[in-house]
């Protein structure tokens, strides 16, 4: 408080003291917000937790569809990138059923020229099969290999691949999960 008999120096000192007290009050309010004492930070990035995710079942018909086009959609659904709650380090994806994998298509000469290799790490044990041979044996292998190549190379991708189910024809044993059809725009 400035009184009538005070000098100019005393008046300036009191004003400076009032300003520093106001600044201290404001800074203590800001620091209590950052400490998280019952208040949420307004600009904090929200991250999904594993128990907060809801997983749906989707069914995709692979008949007369290109392998790569279907595989990109399946990888997106498995990873959960179609959801607004996508978090890179948490499995927020859905279960995917792909039916009619024996009717899937490849372009050009890929049925004969596309090769899949296996090796047991012993000399001379390199095995090679074409896409056509795998289609005759297990057409679901082609879909799973295409999807596996589109997922990240980490431990989480093993769990994601377990959520992919492939079937040669339209019959599948997952009717109890009530899968919803997903349209692939090709």
C-alpha positions, 0 to 999 in steps of 0.5 A: 500500500502506498501512503501519502508520505512515502518516497518514490523509491519506496513506491517503486519497491512496493510495486515490484514486490506486488508483481513478483508475488503475482508471478509466484502465484501464477507459476505455482498454479502452472506447476500444480497442473503439471504434477498431475494432482488430480488434473489431466493435462490438456495436451497429453497424447492418449494411448490405448491400453490392452484391456481398453480395446474392443475387437470385432470379427470381420469376414472378407470374401477373397473370390475374384480379388487380387492377392495384394489388394486383399492382403493390404486390407487384412493387414490394416484390420489386423493392426487396427489402423482403421480405428481412431484409437490406433496405438502403434505399440498396442494390439488394437486390431480386429480378427479377420476371416478370409474365405474362398482363398482358392479363388484368389487371383494373381496378375500376369505370370505370377502363378508360375514365376512367383517362388516361395523358398524354405531352408533348413540351414543344412547344405543343399536343403533349399526348397522352392515352390511356385505360387501355383503349387501352394494354391493347389496344396494350401491356398491360405498360405499365400494369403498369410505370407502376403499379410505377414510381409505387410506387418511390422517385423517385431514380437507383436506381429506374431500375435497379429498373425494368430488373429488371421483365419483363412479358408479355401471355401465359404464355410468356416467354424466362426459363426458364433463370433458373428463376423461382419462382412467387409467390402474390399474396394478393388 
